[in-house]
Amino acid sequence: MTRRPVSFGRCLSVPVLLCLLVVSLGLLLGAVRVASAQVGYDRPGSDYSSFAVRSADPAVCAARCERDTRCRAWSFAYPTAERGAVCRLKAQVQARSPDGCCVSGVKGAGVIEPTDGGGEVGIDRAGGDFQSLDLAADASWQTCKAACEGEGRCRAWTFIRAGYIGPAPRCYLKNRIPPPRKRPCCVSGVVK
């Protein structure tokens, strides 16, 4: 009688093999660092190309960098009263520097908007407006949040950056809490 070598795979049942596969995949994915773009940061220097972004969406800039073999990093500048939104592609990864004008990232980074500080960055809560406010050109979303907190019937607010619907930012106070919608123009919030 000849003995056949037993393979490791035959000793294990199919559910055990699947479990080992899932655990191995989980460990592999856990080791991969997920990159994300930084809202409120610029990466000055190393520009080799720049272009207007008509949709004023930073995700367009990130996607263009992904498709360009020369691109290593990018910076997106929100529109202002003086100019529209601009994407700058970079041949090298420069150090980031804090600047509210921009969103920046390295190749492979998606845009993840922060939600800290009481503002939902990149979120519009359309509808329920009972008052709109003209704001100074340099006003921030915190001004809109404070206006809502100072108004008894205000339940939510939306701040629209300058350059999206006019030369100056606007604030919309709401008497109900509309559902959030992803839009790069806006910062919104809910008053508790």
Buried (B, 14 or more C-beta within 10 A) or exposed (E): EEEEEEEEEEEEEEEEEEEEEEEEEEEEEEEEEEEBBBBBBBBBEBBEBBEEBEEBBBBBBBBBBEEBEEBBBBBBBBBBEEEBBBBBBBBEBBEBEEBEEBBBBBBEBBBBBEEEEBBBBBBBBBBBBEBEBEBEEEBBBBBBBEBBBEBEEBBBBBBBBBBBEEEBBBBBBBEEBBEBBEBBBBBBBBBE
